[in-house]
Amino acid sequence: MTMGTILVVAAYSAYSVFWARFLLHGLVWWKAMKRLSTEPASPTTAKVWALTVSDVFLFTRLLMVNPALWVGEWAFHASFLLVLLRHLRYFLNPVPAWVWCIQTPGTIAGYVLPPALVYILVIRLFTRWEKYASPANMFLLCLVLVISSLGVLMHVLYKPDLVDVKLFAWGIVTLRPAAAPASLLFLLHFILVLVLIPFLPTHIFTAPLVMMEARKRKKALRLVMHEE
C-alpha cells in the first residue's frame, strides 16, 4: 500500500469519526430541545434574531466578559474560517469564482492565524482566565497552531508542488487515491489535520440554535420577573 493510499484511508477514517460524533451530538441536542419545548418560552422576535446573530458572529457575550480574550478569539475564528475556505480550491473542480476571490484574504488570514493562537494561549495560561485553559481546549489550540505554522512555512519557504497537492486532494474527493506530494512538511501538515478533524468541536453547528433558545428564555424570564 502506497503512502498516498494510506493517507486517503486515514482521511476517510477521520471524516467518519467526525460525522459520527456530529450525529451523536445532534441526537443529544434534539432530545434536550424536545424536553425544553414543553416549557414556556417567549416567541422569536427580530430583536432575538439580531442578538443571536451578534452572539454567533461577533462573540458579544465574550466581549462583555473578557475584552482581551475576545480580540484573540475573534481574530482566530475569522482567520480560521477564511483559511478553510481558501483551501477549497484543492477539493473543488472546477473552482468557483468566489473561492478564487478569497485567495488573497485567505492568504493574509493564514499569517494572522498563528499570532492569534499564541495570543489566546498567553491570555488563557497567564491571566486570571486560566479557568478556560482546559486540557482538551489547549490541545486543540496547540494543534491548530502547529498546523497553521507549517502552512506558513510551506507558503513562504518550502513550497510543495501545488499540482501534486491538487491531484492528491481531488483523489480523496473522487475516491481515486493519488500519489502523495513529495514534501515532508506537507505530509506532516496533512497528518496533523487528520488528527484534528475527529476532535473538532461539533457543538459549533448547533450553537446558533442553542444561543437563540437561551436568548428567548432569558427574555421570558425577564417578563415573568417584571410581572411579579
Buried (B, 14 or more C-beta within 10 A) or exposed (E): EEEBBEBBEBBEEBBEBBEEBBEEBEEEBEEEEEEEEEEEBBEBEEEBEEBBBBBBEEBBBBBEEBEEBBBBBBBBBBBBEBBEBBBBBBEEEEBEEEBEEBBEBBBBBBBBBBBBBBBBBEBBEEEEBEEBBEEEEBEBBEBBBBBBBBBBEBEEEEEBEEEBBBBBBBBBEEEEBBEBBEBEBBBBBBBBBBBBBBBBEBEEEBBBEBBBBBBBBBBBEEEEEEEE
